[in-house]
Amino acid sequence: MSAMKDKLKADLTASLKGGDAVRLRTVRMALAAVNVEEVAGKQARELTDDEVIKVLAKEAKKRREAAEAFGNAGRTEQAQAELDEQAVLEEYLPAQLSDEELAQLVDAAIAETGASGPQAMGQVMKAVNPKVAGRAEGGRVAAAVRARLA
């Protein structure tokens, strides 16, 4: 079993004993999402730590989007619950890149690929994405690449 999944299971037990309802609910949901991902496809498999992190990032993004939707609908209580869950999930994710760090990675990828102009965006994205790997959202990376190539 991956170390990340072990940590989630240990935190589930700790939050159950500690009575932390938000953390308990969130970790249960995260483990369920990991289990679903493990059995998805033709054959069940064990996820690596990187794959578990991708699942958790996807779940955090869902919480952020749901909170925004609830906030726009005037349902602040549900929006806050989603934001609380997102905060718990982000504790398991690697630290997000700052705008400056992301800009440096994009600049390095542009120099590496020799890209110029918006038509080379795919080339630059292909070079940047492995370096970013879960530390920045795809939309944010795409916006930074688009801004640099414009």
N, C-alpha and C positions, 0 to 999 in steps of 0.2 A: 504494500500500500504506500502511496506517496506521502511524503512528510506533510504536505499541505492538508491532505485529507485527514491524516492523523491529528493534526492540530485542530481542524474543524470538529472532529469527534470529541476531542478532549475539552474543547470550549463548550460544546453542547452539554456535556456532563457537568461542567463547572457552572454554566448558566442555569441548568436545571436545579442544581443543589443551591445555588445562590439566589434563585428566584428572580433573575433578571429576564422579564418577559420579552422585551424587545430583542435582546441578544438571542434568547432561546428561539423565538419565532424566526429570526433572520438566519441563524445558523442551520436550523432545520430545513428552511427553504433552500439554502445554499447546498446542503448535502443532498437534498432531493434533486436539485438541478444537476449536480455532479453525477449522481446515480443514473439519471435519465440519459446523460451524455455517454456514460459508460456502456449502456446497453443499446444505444442508438447505432444504426448500421447493421451490417450483416452478422457480425459476431461481437459478443460482449468482450470488453477489454478493460484493462486498468489504465486510468489516465495518469499522465506524468504531472509533475508540479506545474509546468508551463501551461498544460491544457486545463488544469484546475483553475489557474489564475485567469485564463481566457473566459472560462465559464463564469467565474465570479465577476469579472469586468462586465460581461454581458448582463448579468443580473443587476449590477450597480447602475448600469445605463438604463435598464428598465425602470428602476426605482426613481431615477432622476427625471425621466420622461413622464412617469405617472404623477410624480409630485408637481411637475409643471402643469399637467392637464388638470389635476385637482385644484391647484392654485388658480388657474384661469377660470374654473367653474365656481369659484368662491367656496370651495370645501377645504378650508384651511386645516381642519383637524386631520383629515385623511392625507393631505399634502405633507403635514408635519410627520405623520407616521411613516410615510414613504421616505422622507429625508432622514429620519432616524435609522431606518433599515439601511439606507445607502451609506450612512456614516459607519455603521458596523461592518458592512462589506468592504469599505475602503481601508479598514485596518488590516485586511489580509492582502491588499493589492500593493504592488511596489509604488514608491513615491512618484507622483506625476512630474513630468518635465516642466520646467518654467518656460516662459515664452522665449527667453534668451537662449536657453539650452536647445530648445527645439529649432530656433533660427540657426544656431551654429551647426546642428546636424543637417539641416536642409542645405545650408551653404556648402558644407563639405560634400554632400551628395551631388549637388549641382556641379561643383568643381571636379568631382570624381567621374561623373558621366559626361561632362562637357556639354551639358544641355543648355539650350537658350530658347526662349520663347515658350508660349503656353502649350504648343503642340508636343513638347517634350515632358509634359507633366507625368505621364505614365512611367516613363523611364526613371524619373527622379523618385517617384513614389515607390517603385520597386526597390530602389537602393536605400531609401530611408526607412521603410517599414520594418525590416529586420532589426535595425538599430534602435528603433523606438520600442518595439515589442511590449505592448501593454502599459507603457508609461505615458502614453498620450492617445487620445481618441482619434480615430481615423479622420473624422471631419475637421478636427483641429489641425492635423498634419496636412491634410489636403488644402486647407485655407492658407497655411504657412507656405506651402510649395507654390500655390497659385499666386500669392502676393510676391514671392521672390522672382518668379518667372515673368510676371507682368511688366 
